[in-house]
Amino acid sequence: MDRVIDQFSSYAEALSYADLSPSAIHATKHRVIDSLGCVLGAYLEEPCKMARRMCLPVDSAFSARVIGSLLRTAPDSAAFANGLMGRYLDFNDTIRIVGVGHPSDSVPAMLAIGEACHVSGKSLITAITLAYEAIIQFIEAFAYDYKGWDQPTFLTLGIALGAGKILGLNKEQFANAMGIATVANITLQQNRAGEISMWKAGAAGNAGRQGIFAALLAREGITGPQEAFEGKFGYFNQVTGPLKVELKGGKGNLFAVERPNIKNYPVRDSCQLVIMTALELRKKISPDQIQSLRVKIYGSAYRTAVALSPNLWAPKTRETADHSIPFSIVVALLDGDVTPETFRKKRYLDPDVLNLLGRMKCEEDAEFSKQTPAIRNCYIEATTHSGEKVVAHSIFKQEELEKGWTDEQVEAKYMKLAQTILTPKQARDCLDLIWKLEDVEDTARIIDNLQA
């Protein structure tokens, strides 16, 4: 086997709950709570209903439930439906290093295979930590979107490892799961270009389904390519070029699960700062005073959320709107907030939004680009009808991101999203269980409370 498969499969086999730091365990609980909130908050959206209709009932002990309906289905089908719901609002965690991704897309998959196997809370925490470790190593190593690849390219691999941990795979089986997951799941960035479709969320669910399936195949003895990365037609030669990736969480090193940031707003990561800046500007000027807007932003945000497509300046779908910096700025200025309801109301189609979008210019600032990702800048200048200039300039440092959220902030976001379909008691009971996850003998109990 090649070096990457050898190292990753050895690490996956050896990792145990005892290796995890208290801070990694706590961070994992944050991710489970936040991910479940995102699933519950999206439950009533039409694409989420469609995904649930794809789940066929299964009368088997080896099954998992669709969150909200509690329909029993195959674990990989549950991972697809729950994963699509978790991604749909674009509200789950994110990390931008060299590349960018949403490692919490792995959480619904781990819950599904964890329920099917009736694993303990400690086993679930270990599997999620492992999935994050693998996913973030690839985000740290390569800017996938520059080459036209999308995040399920590495998500599926991390999910296969996490699922394999729950299934009790040995090193050889982990290696086979990695080979299968890698060569079969290279995905295109076109998923996030042009008028963005429902498949933006579906791709995350599909990574969960495919990762679990790869691990199940490996458990049955199906072999996978052992030179999936370094072979002549492997990952490095065909997708990324040579990369240095190594799982290193533990033994004094920070676990990767502690690094991603939880989102304040249901939009892509590069729109978080611009909304904060627009809200600061709104404190200084009323929207009806604005004649025009000038925005300066750093390069990766400009390239992917401003200049990638003209659709970002006149979105026709919620998926395009929640990936648009121009829309995010305008709707924050007009409405004073950006929430899931912003997109349910289809604010991106309203005349007042489109009118102000037509009076905005956005550009990349070279100095801002040099400072990323350690420091991120957004500058918004409004010109009033009388010619006055009003400015808001926000600076966000990496260390501020790494501080993370407090328990109270995580709970508040979860409770607000969960009330979409749950009673306060249901939401609270689930929350209390997750805070004590290491003491849970069967993680199926988490799903017991999650019925609409």
C-alpha positions in Angstrom: 0.0 0.0 0.0 1.1 3.6 -0.5 2.4 5.8 2.3 -0.9 7.7 2.8 -3.0 4.6 3.1 -0.4 3.0 5.4 -0.2 5.9 7.7 -4.0 6.7 7.9 -5.0 3.1 8.3 -2.5 2.6 11.1 -3.6 5.7 12.9 -7.3 4.8 12.5 -6.8 1.3 13.9 -4.8 2.5 16.9 -6.9 5.5 17.9 -8.9 5.0 21.1 -11.1 7.1 23.3 -8.3 7.1 25.9 -6.1 9.0 23.5 -8.5 11.9 23.2 -8.0 15.1 25.2 -10.8 16.6 27.4 -10.9 19.6 25.0 -11.3 17.3 21.9 -14.1 15.4 23.6 -15.8 18.7 24.5 -15.4 20.1 21.0 -16.9 16.9 19.6 -20.0 17.4 21.7 -20.3 20.9 20.4 -20.2 19.6 16.8 -22.9 16.9 17.5 -25.2 19.5 19.1 -24.6 22.1 16.3 -25.1 19.4 13.6 -28.3 18.1 15.1 -29.6 21.7 15.3 -28.9 22.2 11.6 -30.7 18.9 10.7 -33.8 19.8 12.8 -33.9 23.3 11.5 -34.0 22.1 7.9 -36.5 19.3 8.4 -39.5 21.1 6.8 -37.6 22.3 3.7 -38.7 20.7 0.4 -35.4 19.1 -0.7 -35.2 17.5 2.8 -38.7 16.0 2.3 -37.5 14.7 -1.0 -34.5 13.0 0.5 -36.6 11.4 3.2 -38.9 9.9 0.5 -35.8 8.2 -1.0 -35.4 6.2 2.2 -37.0 2.8 1.9 -38.3 1.1 5.2 -36.0 -1.6 6.5 -37.1 -4.3 9.0 -33.7 -5.2 10.3 -31.7 -4.9 13.5 -29.0 -3.4 11.4 -30.8 -0.1 10.5 -30.8 3.6 11.4 -33.5 6.1 11.7 -34.2 9.2 9.7 -34.1 12.1 12.2 -37.5 13.7 12.6 -39.6 10.9 11.1 -37.8 8.0 12.9 -38.4 5.8 9.8 -36.0 2.9 10.0 -33.9 2.5 6.8 -30.5 1.3 5.8 -27.6 3.1 7.6 -26.3 4.6 4.3 -29.7 5.8 3.3 -30.2 7.4 6.7 -26.8 9.0 6.4 -27.8 10.5 3.0 -31.1 12.0 4.2 -29.8 13.2 7.6 -26.6 14.6 5.9 -28.6 16.5 3.3 -30.7 18.0 6.1 -27.6 18.9 8.1 -26.1 20.7 5.1 -29.2 22.3 3.6 -29.3 25.5 5.6 -25.5 26.1 5.1 -25.4 26.6 8.9 -23.1 23.8 10.0 -19.4 24.3 11.0 -16.7 25.3 8.6 -12.9 25.7 8.4 -10.8 27.7 5.9 -7.1 27.0 5.9 -5.4 26.4 2.6 -8.7 24.9 1.4 -12.2 25.1 2.9 -14.8 22.6 3.9 -17.5 21.5 6.3 -16.1 18.6 8.4 -19.4 18.4 10.3 -21.0 16.9 7.2 -19.5 13.7 8.7 -21.6 13.9 11.9 -25.0 12.7 10.5 -23.2 9.7 9.0 -21.5 8.8 12.2 -24.9 9.0 14.0 -26.4 6.7 11.5 -23.8 3.9 11.5 -23.4 4.4 15.3 -27.1 3.7 15.8 -27.1 0.7 13.5 -24.2 -0.8 15.5 -25.6 0.4 18.9 -22.2 1.8 19.9 -21.4 3.7 23.0 -21.0 7.4 23.3 -17.3 7.0 23.7 -17.1 5.0 20.5 -19.1 7.7 18.7 -16.9 10.5 20.0 -13.8 8.6 18.8 -15.2 8.0 15.3 -16.2 11.6 14.9 -12.8 12.8 16.1 -11.1 10.4 13.6 -13.3 11.6 10.7 -12.5 15.3 11.5 -8.8 14.5 11.7 -8.7 13.0 8.2 -11.0 15.6 6.6 -9.1 18.6 8.0 -5.7 17.3 7.0 -6.8 17.5 3.3 -8.3 21.0 3.8 -5.0 22.1 5.3 -3.0 20.7 2.5 -4.8 21.8 -0.7 -7.2 24.4 -2.1 -9.5 22.0 -3.9 -11.7 24.7 -5.5 -8.8 26.2 -7.4 -8.5 22.9 -9.3 -12.2 22.5 -9.8 -12.8 19.8 -7.1 -15.5 19.9 -4.4 -15.3 19.0 -0.7 -16.9 15.5 -0.9 -13.6 14.5 -2.6 -12.1 14.3 0.9 -15.2 14.1 3.0 -16.0 10.6 1.8 -12.6 9.4 2.9 -12.9 10.8 6.4 -16.4 9.4 6.8 -15.2 5.9 5.6 -12.5 6.0 8.3 -15.0 7.1 11.0 -17.5 4.5 10.0 -14.8 1.9 9.9 -13.9 2.7 13.5 -17.5 2.1 14.5 -17.5 -1.1 12.5 -14.3 -2.3 14.2 -12.2 -2.6 11.0 -8.6 -3.7 11.3 -5.7 -2.0 9.4 -6.1 -4.0 6.3 -9.8 -3.3 6.1 -9.3 0.4 6.8 -6.8 0.4 3.9 -9.5 -1.2 1.6 -12.1 1.3 2.8 -9.8 4.2 2.0 -9.0 2.9 -1.4 -12.6 2.4 -2.3 -13.8 5.7 -0.9 -11.0 7.6 -2.6 -11.0 6.3 -6.2 -14.8 6.2 -6.4 -15.7 9.7 -5.1 -13.9 12.5 -6.9 -16.4 15.3 -7.1 -16.6 18.4 -9.3 -16.7 22.0 -8.0 -19.4 22.7 -10.6 -21.6 21.8 -7.8 -21.0 25.3 -6.5 -20.8 27.3 -9.7 -23.5 28.9 -11.9 -27.0 28.8 -10.5 -26.4 26.5 -7.5 -28.8 23.6 -7.2 -30.2 21.5 -4.4 -27.3 19.1 -4.9 -25.0 21.4 -2.9 -26.6 19.8 0.2 -27.1 16.5 -1.5 -23.4 16.1 -2.2 -22.8 16.2 1.6 -25.4 13.5 2.2 -23.9 11.5 -0.6 -20.5 11.6 1.0 -22.0 10.1 4.1 -23.7 7.4 2.2 -20.6 6.5 0.1 -18.3 6.6 3.1 -20.4 4.2 5.1 -20.8 2.0 2.0 -17.0 1.9 1.5 -16.5 0.8 5.1 -19.2 -1.9 4.9 -17.7 -3.3 1.7 -14.3 -3.4 3.4 -15.8 -5.2 6.4 -17.2 -7.9 4.0 -13.7 -8.4 2.5 -14.0 -6.3 -0.7 -10.5 -5.1 -1.5 -9.8 -1.5 -2.7 -6.9 0.0 -4.6 -3.8 0.1 -2.4 -2.1 2.9 -4.4 -5.1 5.2 -4.5 -2.9 8.2 -3.7 0.5 7.5 -5.1 -0.2 5.2 -8.0 0.2 6.2 -11.6 -3.4 7.1 -11.9 -3.9 7.9 -8.3 -5.2 10.9 -6.3 -1.9 12.9 -6.4 -1.3 12.5 -10.1 -4.9 13.0 -11.2 -6.4 15.4 -8.7 -4.1 17.4 -6.4 -0.4 17.0 -7.2 1.9 15.7 -4.4 0.6 16.5 -0.9 2.0 16.1 2.5 -0.9 14.7 4.7 -0.4 13.1 8.1 -2.8 12.4 10.9 -1.2 13.8 14.0 -3.9 14.6 16.6 -3.0 13.4 20.0 0.3 12.8 21.9 0.5 16.5 22.7 -0.9 17.7 19.4 -4.2 19.5 19.0 -7.0 17.3 17.6 -8.4 18.8 14.4 -12.0 18.6 15.7 -11.1 21.6 17.9 -10.3 23.8 15.0 -13.5 24.5 12.9 -15.7 27.4 13.7 -19.4 27.3 14.2 -21.4 29.7 12.0 -23.4 32.7 13.2 -25.4 32.9 10.0 -26.8 30.4 7.5 -24.5 31.3 4.6 -21.1 30.1 3.3 -18.0 30.8 5.5 -16.8 33.8 3.5 -20.2 35.5 4.0 -20.0 35.5 7.8 -17.6 38.4 8.1 -19.3 40.5 5.4 -22.6 40.2 7.3 -21.0 41.3 10.5 -19.5 44.3 8.7 -22.8 45.2 7.1 -24.5 45.1 10.4 -21.9 47.5 11.8 -22.5 49.8 8.9 -26.3 49.6 9.6 -25.7 51.1 13.0 -24.2 54.2 11.3 -26.6 54.6 8.4 -30.2 53.8 7.4 -30.6 51.7 4.3 -32.8 54.4 2.7 -29.9 56.8 2.9 -27.6 54.7 0.7 -27.0 55.8 -2.8 -24.2 53.3 -3.6 -22.0 50.7 -1.9 -18.3 49.8 -2.4 -17.0 46.6 -0.9 -13.4 45.4 -0.6 -12.7 41.8 0.4 -9.8 39.3 0.4 -9.1 37.2 -2.7 -10.5 33.7 -1.9 -13.8 35.2 -0.8 -13.9 37.5 -3.9 -13.1 34.7 -6.3 -15.7 32.2 -5.0 -18.5 34.4 -3.6 -18.4 37.4 -5.8 -16.7 36.9 -9.2 -17.3 33.2 -9.8 -20.6 33.7 -11.5 -23.0 36.5 -12.5 -25.7 34.5 -10.7 -24.2 35.6 -7.4 -25.4 39.1 -8.2 -29.0 38.0 -9.0 -29.7 34.7 -7.3 -32.6 32.6 -8.4 -32.2 29.8 -5.8 -31.5 29.9 -2.1 -28.4 27.8 -2.7 -26.9 30.6 -4.9 -28.1 33.3 -2.5 -26.4 31.7 0.6 -23.2 31.6 -1.4 -23.3 35.2 -2.4 -21.4 38.0 -0.7 -23.3 40.7 -2.5 -26.7 39.3 -1.4 -25.5 38.7 2.1 -24.4 42.3 2.5 -27.6 43.8 1.0 -30.1 41.7 3.0 -28.2 42.3 6.2 -28.3 46.0 5.6 -32.0 46.0 4.7 -33.3 43.5 7.3 -30.8 43.8 10.2 -30.2 40.0 10.3 -29.8 36.9 8.1 -31.6 33.8 9.3 -33.1 30.7 7.7 -36.3 32.7 7.4 -34.5 35.1 5.0 -34.3 32.3 2.5 -37.8 30.8 3.2 -39.2 34.2 2.2 -37.0 34.2 -0.9 -35.7 37.7 -0.1 -33.2 37.2 -2.9 -36.0 37.8 -5.4 -37.4 40.9 -3.9 -37.2 44.3 -5.7 -35.6 46.2 -2.8 -32.8 43.6 -2.6 -32.2 43.6 -6.4 -32.3 47.4 -6.5 -29.5 47.8 -3.9 -27.5 45.0 -5.5 -27.5 47.0 -8.6 -25.9 49.9 -6.7 -23.0 47.9 -5.3 -19.4 47.4 -6.5 -17.1 44.8 -5.0 -13.4 44.3 -5.5 -10.5 42.3 -4.2 -8.0 44.1 -2.0 -4.5 42.9 -2.6 -3.3 43.7 0.9 -6.4 41.9 2.4 -5.5 38.9 0.3 -1.9 38.8 1.6 -3.1 38.7 5.2 -5.4 35.6 4.9 -6.2 33.2 6.4 -4.5 34.5 9.6 -6.4 37.9 9.3 -9.5 38.5 7.3 -10.8 41.9 6.4 -14.0 43.3 5.0 -14.4 47.0 4.1 -17.8 48.5 3.1 -18.2 52.1 2.1 -21.7 53.6 1.7 -22.2 56.8 -0.2 -25.3 58.7 0.8 -27.6 60.6 -1.5 -25.9 63.8 -0.3 -22.4 62.4 -1.1 -21.3 61.6 2.4 -19.1 58.5 2.9 -19.9 56.1 5.7 -17.5 53.2 6.4 -17.4 50.0 8.3 -14.2 47.9 8.4 -14.1 44.6 10.2 -11.0 42.6 11.0 -11.2 39.0 12.1 -8.2 37.2 13.4 -7.6 33.4 13.3 -7.1 33.3 17.0 -10.6 34.8 17.5 -12.0 31.9 15.4 -10.1 29.4 17.4 -11.5 30.6 20.7 -14.7 28.8 19.7 -18.2 29.2 21.2 -19.2 28.9 24.8 -21.6 26.1 25.8 -24.3 28.7 26.2 -23.9 29.9 22.7 -24.0 26.4 21.2 -27.1 25.6 23.2 -28.9 28.8 22.2 -28.3 28.2 18.5 -29.4 24.5 18.8 -32.6 25.3 20.8 -33.6 28.0 18.3 -33.2 25.6 15.3 -34.6 22.5 17.1 -37.9 24.3 17.8 -38.7 24.0 14.1 -40.1 20.5 14.9 -39.4 19.6 18.5 -41.0 20.6 21.7 -38.8 22.4 24.2 -38.7 19.2 26.4 -37.6 17.0 23.4 -34.9 19.4 22.5 -33.7 19.7 26.1 -33.7 16.0 26.7 -31.5 15.4 23.7 -29.2 18.2 24.6 -28.7 16.9 28.2 -27.9 13.4 26.7 -25.2 14.8 24.4 -23.5 16.8 27.2 -23.1 13.4 29.0 -22.3 11.5 25.8 -19.3 9.6 27.3 -21.7 7.9 29.7 -24.2 6.8 27.1 -24.1 3.0 26.5 -26.2 3.0 23.2 -26.1 6.1 21.0 -29.5 5.1 19.5 -30.9 6.9 22.6 -29.9 10.3 21.0 -32.3 9.7 18.1 -35.1 8.6 20.4 -36.1 12.2 21.2 -35.8 13.5 17.7 -39.3 13.0 16.3 -41.5 15.7 14.8 
